[in-house]
Amino acid sequence: MTAEIIGFLATGDMSGYSLGLRFSADVSGLRAFLAQPLLGYGMSAAKLAATEHRAPSAAHFGTLYYVHNEYVTHLAAFGIFGLLFLLTLIAAFFVAASRAGDAGLKRYGFALGGALAVYL
């Protein structure tokens, strides 16, 4: 993985089995979103749409089961409404945490919301 990151940063090489494929899938998914930003393509067609919008020079990510970024997947699948859904879901954790009376539950809610925002 480290060699892939160094190669990608130095030359833009996307031929690796991890970082390069995911980057290619994410960029292609964003291109699919930009082609149909309002309603998207549907969840079952999000990866297919990303594959169809892959740039000719980008790595083939057909071996991936799905686009490995939930923000990009929801953008391609449901358009801007997919992003609004994810942001609302994350905001719900922060709102619930801010209203919690117990300090431990409050910390847990903020930590869970923050982790969800990062790892999606």
Buried (B, 14 or more C-beta within 10 A) or exposed (E): EEEBEEBBEEEEBBEBEEBBBBBBBBBBBBBBBEEBBEEBBEBEBBBEBBBEBBEEEBBEBEEBEBBBBBBBBBBBBBBBBBBEEBEEBBEEBBEBBEEBEEEEEBEBBBEBBBEBBEEB
